[in-house]
Amino acid sequence: MLDTSHTYRAQVATFYGVGVGPGDPLLLTLKAHQLIQSADVISYIANTHGHSQARDIARFSIQARTTPVQEVPVPMPMSTERTQANAAYDAASEQLRTHLLAGLSVVFLCEGDPLFFGSFSYLLQRLSEDFACQVVPGISSVNASASALQQPLTLLQESFVVVSGRHTDKQIESALNQHDSVVIMKAGRARPRILALLRKTGRWRDGNYLEYIGRDNQRLIKDLNQLEDQAGPYFSLFVVLREERPS
Ligand SMILES: C[S@@+](CC[C@H](N)C(=O)[O-])C[C@H]1O[C@@H](n2cnc3c(N)ncnc32)[C@H](O)[C@@H]1O
C-alpha cells in the first residue's frame, strides 16, 4: 500500500505533460498514475479515426479513477506539413487554455517521454508563459527498445546518436559511419531507404528492427534478412549496435 503522504495530486490551473511510456501500460511512473487519478481534464493527441496511442497506454490508470473526468482529444493530421500541425496546436492550446483559466488541472498524456520528439513541446511553448506547467518524464521508445533487445545501447567509449527516417540519406549515412550505436526513429515510410543505407555502410548485420514495442503486436527482428523491404508502421524504429562490443 502507498503511504498517503506520497500521493501526488494534480494542482489547480496547472498544465502537466505526463509521459506514459511506449506501449506497456505497466511502464507508467507512480507520479503519472497519480496525476491521471486526480486531474480534472485529461487530454491527448488522437489520429483522424479518433484513436489515441497515449490514451490506450494509460487506459488502466484512467479506468482506476473513482471520479469521472473530462477528456479532450486533440485531433492531429498525420502529415509532415507543419502549417496544418501548427493550426492543430493553436486550436488545442486555446481549448486547454479555457479549462486552465477555469482553474482546472489538465494532464496531457504523452506517448513515451513528453520532451523527446513529443507533441507536448508545442503545447508547452504556447501555454507556459500564462500557466504553471510541470513535466513528468516517461520511458522513451529508445530505452524500451534496448530492454526488448536485452542489449546495452552504449558501453564504455562507444558513441551514440539518434536520427530519424525524416533525415536525408546523407545525414543517416553519416550517422551510421560515424557512430557505434545509432537509433533511427520514424522508420515507417523510410524503411526501404534505411535498409539500403545499412547495406551501403556495411552496418546490415548490426541492425535490429522493432515495431509497436510493449504492445500486443510487438515485432522484434534481429536478422534484417527477415524484414520486408517495404514501408512499415509509424511506430517502428531501428537500433544499430556493433557486433563487437568493448569489454
Ligand atoms: C513522435 S516520436 C515520439 C517519441 C516518443 N516521445 C518517445 O519518447 O519514444 C514517434 C516515433 O517514436 C518511435 N516509437 C514510439 N513508440 C514506439 C513503439 N511503441 N514502438 C516502436 N517505435 C516507437 C517511432 O520511431 C515513432 O515514429
The ligand as a Gaussian input file, in Angstrom:
#p B3LYP/6-31G(d) Opt

LIG

0 1
 C        6.898000      11.476000     -32.431000
 S        8.053000      10.237000     -31.960000
 C        7.627000      10.079000     -30.286000
 C        8.745000       9.521000     -29.458000
 C        8.295000       9.331000     -28.010000
 N        8.009000      10.593000     -27.369000
 C        9.328000       8.560000     -27.189000
 O        9.710000       9.043000     -26.100000
 O        9.713000       7.477000     -27.589000
 C        7.365000       8.830000     -32.693000
 C        8.412000       7.787000     -33.053000
 O        8.846000       7.150000     -31.870000
 C        9.087000       5.769000     -32.120000
 N        8.186000       4.992000     -31.258000
 C        7.416000       5.475000     -30.297000
 N        6.750000       4.481000     -29.668000
 C        7.144000       3.336000     -30.255000
 C        6.819000       1.955000     -30.048000
 N        5.954000       1.576000     -29.097000
 N        7.417000       1.049000     -30.833000
 C        8.303000       1.415000     -31.784000
 N        8.633000       2.705000     -32.026000
 C        8.060000       3.645000     -31.272000
 C        8.811000       5.522000     -33.591000
 O       10.027000       5.615000     -34.289000
 C        7.874000       6.684000     -33.923000
 O        7.928000       7.003000     -35.302000

